[in-house]
Amino acid sequence: MTIKRFEPGPRMSQAALYNNTVYLAGQVGNPGETVAEQTATILAKIDKLLADTGSHKSKILSATIWLASMDDFAEMNAVWDAWVEPGHTPTRAAGESRLATPDYLVEIIIVAAAE
């Protein structure tokens, strides 16, 4: 089977499709945005990458969410809960971690099925 890579760069691709499974790189928001704004930015990126790979948020199998501070859990969840498709909620984990730069408050990693 062939691996198809999307938005490949010198360090990583933003997505990979293999055997009808989509793997997204960790998506981050923009520096200066609030936790809610970064989460919304990230979810828009996820929507686009899933569409590019032939998938959709209703097909997400697993989400891993990293927060710079668990104090922001409720703020992130408010945006996530409004976005996630009812009846198609994926498995999910959320934890606290120091992210690539202090400007990033949220990072989300997705694995999804493709058609």
Stockholm file with secondary structure:
# STOCKHOLM 1.0

chainA/1-115         MTIKRFEPGPRMSQAALYNNTVYLAGQVGNPGETVAEQTATILAKIDKLLADTGSHKSKILSATIWLASMDDFAEMNAVWDAWVEPGHTPTRAAGESRLATPDYLVEIIIVAAAE
#=GR chainA/1-115 SS CCCEEEEECSSCEEEEEETTEEEECCEECCTTCCHHHHHHHHHHHHHHHHHHTTCCGGGEEEEEEEESCGGGHHHHHHHHHHHSCTTCCCEEEEEECCCSSTTCCEEEEEEEECC
#=GC SS_cons         CCCEEEEECSSCEEEEEETTEEEECCEECCTTCCHHHHHHHHHHHHHHHHHHTTCCGGGEEEEEEEESCGGGHHHHHHHHHHHSCTTCCCEEEEEECCCSSTTCCEEEEEEEECC
//
